[in-house]
Structure formats: structure tokens, C-alpha cells
Amino acid sequence: MLPAFLLGIVIFVSILLMFQALRLTEFVLVHGIKISTLLDIIGYMSISFLPILLPMSLLFAVLMTYNRLSTESEIIAMKSTGISGWFLLSPAVFLSALVFVFSAQTAFFMAPWGNRQFELLITQLGNTKAAASIKEGAFSEGFFDMVVYANKVDSKTGKLQNLFIYDEKESSPITIIAPRGEIIPDTVNPGHSILLRLFNGEIHRSGKNHTIINFEAYDVSLNDPIRSEERKKSPPSLSLSELNDRMADEKLSDDEKKTFNIEYHKRSALSFACFVFALIGVAFGIQNDRRGAKSSGFVLSVGFIILYWILYLGFEAMARNGRLPVVLATWSSNIIFMIFAFLNLRKKLN
């Protein structure tokens, strides 16, 4: 099973990265980042995918291995020598225990680190190549906490045309309109600040009185309100100890505590899914029809993965909406698959 497990990791990493292909291509062609930086992004993304990839790869390995044993009549041969059908579970259970330990480590330590590094790198790239974060002909809300619209954007030179900027960070929100502008990155501290230089525009300030100021040139110095070392971590970027601290924080609202509680149980359930997928793999890897067994392993593994994730995401949505308790919702997919696996194992191994 081990070679198939490693092959499964490669296959599923490739599949997940394929879904990010357009985004990764945009980083190179539009943002103009270096290949080494692109490799860093791919590496961090792959690490953050590991808690998902490991159970999937284990299911693939167990299904393919037991499927092959059925195809070559090895299951029948072993049973004929007096080996218990339930004893055939032991290799899959042993491997699932090893993968469970590694999966738990990745879910609570490695993956949060990878996700954190990915967040910081994307933030730095977004600020260094600030023009690339402004979508041409669309309102962009993630530009230094401002809403920015530009009719035309040249991400290579930082030139902008027909600009509309709305800034509500101050007590009196301001709107800036300018026919053209230019983004000048900070070469000393890339990713922390930039200079937005506007030409021949107007500043509209709302308040008791509406004020309009015309300008020939206007510089907006933008500092990242969340520096790399101070940026607030998202829930997927929190380690086990950080999650426990957040859940124990009495100052947080009930919704915030629920978010961290869901994150904790999601990771635990995903790690335990290694045992569940091992049982599913044995139950459906053993086929009575040897002709149909040859091609069913990979198809079955993909089918079970899709079904599991549909249930997993559906129950997670119920937990967030408060329709089900967090513990029940996050573990329901495992419970359902576990019952399903045992019912089929009784038929195949007895």
C-alpha cells in the first residue's frame, strides 16, 4: 500500500494545483513574479493541502491494493489457508494509524504554518505589485482598506486611468476622482507601503458640508495596516495551542468562539478520517467480480471522496448556521461513512 499511498499524494496534489493553474499563471504573466517565488507559493499551498490529501491518498492506496488482491484471487487464497477475513484488515488499519499520526501533526502544526506563509507571501506580493490587485473595470475592496475602481490598469508600469477611490478610514469619508494615476512601490520595505500619485483630480469630503478640492498632483501614502509580523492570523493559520487560546478567550463573541471551535473539530475529524477511509477502502476494494475489479479502484476512490466532501461541507454549513451542534456536525460525515463501512465489511469478510 505504501507505494500507492505516495503515488496518491502526487496525483491529488497535482489535481488540486490544476485548479489553481489559472491563478498561478496570472502571478507569472500579470504580476511578473520570479519563478522561485512561484515555487514558494506552490510549496506553501501543497503543505496547506496535506490534511486533506493524506486521507484521500490513503483511501486511494487501500482501494487499489485490496482491489488488486481481489483481481488476482489472493483474498480467496488467503481465506482458504485459514486466515480470518477480519485479519485482512490489519495492514490497512496499521497504515491508517501511521497516517493518522502524521495527519494530526500536519493539521495542527504544518498546515497552519504553510497557510500562514502563503497568506504573508500573497499579501506582500499584492502590496508590492499593487496595481495587479486592482482589477480593470471592477471595484476592488482589498486595496489597503479602500474601494478602488480603475477603468484601465497597466500592472507592469503601475499606470492607472479613470480612477475612483472611496476611503472611509477617517471620520469623514472621502471620495477621490482622477483621470490618471500611478502606483510607486516602496523599494526599501516592499510589501509594507506604496505611494499612489494622482493627477488633475478632485477630492470630495462628506460631512456637515460637502467639500470639493481640485488638485494637479496628489500623493496618497499607503501603509499596510497589518504588517507581516503583526497580521492577524486567519483560523486555518492557527496552531493547536493558538486555537485553544482563542476558544478559552472570554472576550470573544459567541460567533467567534464557534468559528474557532469548528476549526478545531474540522481538523480532528479530518485526521480521524484516515481510519474511516481505510475501512471503506477494504470494504469496497474486495470485489467478488474480478472482471469489474480491475478498473474500479480509482473510480471508487474519487467517488467516495466527492461524496464525503459533499456531506462534510453540508454539515459544516449547518454548524455555522447553528442548525446542528458543532461536534455533531463536524463528525457526522465520519460517523455515516464508518457505519457504511462496517455494514459492507460484514458481507465481504465473514
N, C-alpha and C positions, 0 to 999 in steps of 0.2 A: 504493500500500500504506500510505502514511503515515496518511491519514485513518482507514482501517480499523484500523490499529495503535492509534491514540489511542482510537478507539471501543472496541476490545477491552479496553484498560486500564480504561475507565469501566465496561464490562459486568462484568468479572471482579472489580473492586473492589467493585461493588455486590453481586455474588453472595457474595463472602466476608464482607462486612459483614452480609448477610442471615442467615448462620449465627450471627452474634454479636448478632442483634436482641434476643433474649430477655435476654441479659446486659446489653446497653446499656439496655434498658427498665428492668431492675431497678435500675441505677445511678440513674436519674432518679426512679422511683416509690418505691423502697425506701430507697435511700441518700440521696435528696434532694439530689443534686449539682446544680450550676448547669449551664445549657446550654453555657456557654463551656468548662467543664471537660469536658463530654461531647464537644464538638468537638475538644478537645485529644486525648482518648482515641482518637477516630476517626482523627484525623490521624496520631498515632503508630502506630496499628495499620496504617493504609494504607502508611506508609513501611516498616514491617517486612515487609509483604507483597510489596514491589516485586521482590525477587529471584525470587519465584515468578510474579508477574504478568507480568513482561516477556517471558519465553519463551512463556508461554501466549498473550499478546496478539500476539506475532509469528507464531505458528502460525495464529492466527485470521486475521490480516491477509493472510498469504501464501496460505492456502487460499481465502479469499474472493476475492482478486484473480485468481488463476490459474483459479479456478472460473468467474469471470465471463468471462475471456478465452476459455475453452473454450465457454461458453454462446453467446457472440457470434461464434464461429468466428474469433477473432483469432489463435489459435495456428496454425490451418491457413493463414490468410492470410500470416502471417509466415514460416512454413516454405516457402510457395510462392514467396516472393521470394528464397529462398536463405539465409535466416537459419538458422544452426545451432540444432538443438534444445537443445544444451548451452549455447549463448549465452543462451538464455532464462532460464537460472539466474542470470545475473549481477545483475539487480536485487535478487532475493531474497537472494543472498549478500552484496551490498553493504549492504543494510539490516540483515542479521543481524550483520555486522561492527560496525556502529554501535551496535546494541542490545547486542551482547556487551560492548563497552567500557563502556557505561552500566550494564549489569547487573553487571559485575565491581565497579564503583565502589559500587553500591548494596549488593551482597552483603557487601563487606568494610568499608564505612565508613558509608553512610547507614542501611542497615537495622539494624546493631548499635546505632547511636545512637538510632534510633526505638524499638527494642525496649527499650533501656536506660531511655529516658524513660518508656515505658509501664510498665515494672516499678516505677520510683520513684513514679510517679503513683498506681498501684494500691496500692502499699504505704502511701503517705501517706493515701489515701482509706480503706484498710482500717483504719488506726490511728485516724484522725480520727473516722470513723464506725465505731467498733469493734464496736458492737452488730450492725451489718449483717454483719460477718464471722462472727458466731455464728449458725449455722443452728438454727432452732427444732426441738426434738425430735431432734437429731442431735449426734454427737460431733464437735467442731471441733478439729483438731490444729494449725492455723496461727495460733493466738491467742497471740502473744508467747511462743512455745515452750512452751505449756501445752495440755493437753487440757481442753476446756470443754464441758459439757453444760448446756443450759437448756431446761426444759420449755416455757416461753413467753418470747418475745422481742419487745419493742417497740423497733424500730430507730430510731424518731423521738425517743422520750424517753430511750432507754438503759436502760429498766426491764427487769429480768430476774426470772424466778420459777423456784423449784425448781432451784437451781444445784448442779452437781457439778464440782469443779475438781481436776485432778491435776497437780502440779508436781514434776518430778524434776530441776530445775536444781541444787538444793542437794545436799549429800552425803547427807542423809536425805530421801527423797521425802515430800511432804505431800499430803494429800487434804483438801479443804475442801468442806463441805456446808452450804448455806444456803437457807432458803425464799425469800429475795428478795435482790436486789442492784441496784446502779445504776452505770452507767458515766458517769464525769465526764471529758470530754476536756480536754486542756491547750490553752487558747486562746492561750497565749503562743507555744508551739512545737508547732503542730498536726502530728500525724503522728509525733512523737518520743516522746511519753509520754501516759499517761492514768491516771486514778485509778479503781480498781474498789472500790466501797464495798459491803460485805456486811452483812447484818443477821441477828441471832439464829441463828447457826450454830455449827458445830463444826469444829475443826481436828484432823485425825488425822495424827500423825507416826510413820512406821515407823522401826524401828531395833532395837537390842537389846531395848528395851522399847517397847511401843505406848503412845503418849501421846495423850490427848484433851483439848483445850482448848475450853471453851464461851465464846462471846462475844456481846455485844449488838450491837456495831458493830465492823467490822474493815476497815481500809483496805489495799488492795494497790496499791502504786505500781508501775506497769509502765512500763519504759523500753524502747524499741525497741533490741534488742541490736545491730542493724545500722543505724546512721544512714544517711540518704540519701547523704551524701558518702562513706561508708565501706563501703556494702553491697557484698558480693562479687557480681561480675557472673556471670550465667549464661553458658554457652558461646555462645548466639546473640547475646549483647550484646558480645562481644569483637571488637575491630577486628583488622585483619590483623597489625599489629605485636604486639598483645597475644596473639593466637593463637600466633605464632611464639615469643614469650617463654615461653608455657605449655608448648609442645611441647619446648622446649630445657631446661626446668627438670628437673634430675636428681633433685630431691627428691620429685617426684610419683610416684605408683604407676603401674604399667603400665596399669591400667584408666583412670586419669585421663588419661594421655597418649593412650590410644586414643580417648577421648571428644573431646579437642581435635583429634586427627588426623582423625577422622571429620567433625567440624565444618568443618575446613579444606577437605577434599576434597569435601564436600557442596556448599559454596558454589562451588568451582571447577567442579564438574560441572554445576551449575545454570546457571552463566554460559555454559559451552560448549554447553549445550542449545539456545541460540539458533541455532547453526549447524545442529544436528541437526533442529530443528523447521522451519527454513527449507527444508531438503531434503525433509522429509516433506510440507510444505505444497505444494511444487511437484509432487512425485511424485503426490500424490493430489488436488491441485487441478485438474490437467489431466485432464479426463474425455472419453472417447470418446462417451459417451451424453449428448447435450446436454440431453435432457429431464430426465434424472435429476440433472444437474449443478446445476440451479437451486436446489434445496433441500438439497443435501448438504454444503455448505461448513461451516456452523455445527455440524451434527450430527457431521461427521467430526472437527472440531477438539475438541469436547467428548469424543468417544470416544477419541481419541488421548491427550488429557490424562489421562483416567481410567486408561487402560492404562499410561501412563508412570508415574503416581504409584503404581499397584499394584506395578509392578516396582521402582520407586525405594525405596519403603518396605520391600518384602520383602528387597531386597539390603542395605538399611541394617540391618535386624534381624539378618541373617546376619553382618554386620561386627561388630555389638555382641556377638553370641554367640560370636564367634571362629571361625565356620564358614567364613568367607572372609576373605582379606586385605583390609584397609581400602581400598586403592587399587582393587583389582579390583571389590569390592562396590559402591563408590560410583560407579564409572564404567561398570558393566555395562549399565545402562539406556541410556546414550548409545551404547554400542557396538552393542547389539542394534538400536536404532532407526536407527543410521547404516547398518548392513548392510541392513536392511529398506528404507530409503530408496533406496540405490544400486541394489538389485535392481529396484525399481519404476521408477526413473528411466531405466534402460537400456531398459525396454519402452516408456516414454512418449516419450522424446526422440530415440531413434535412428531 
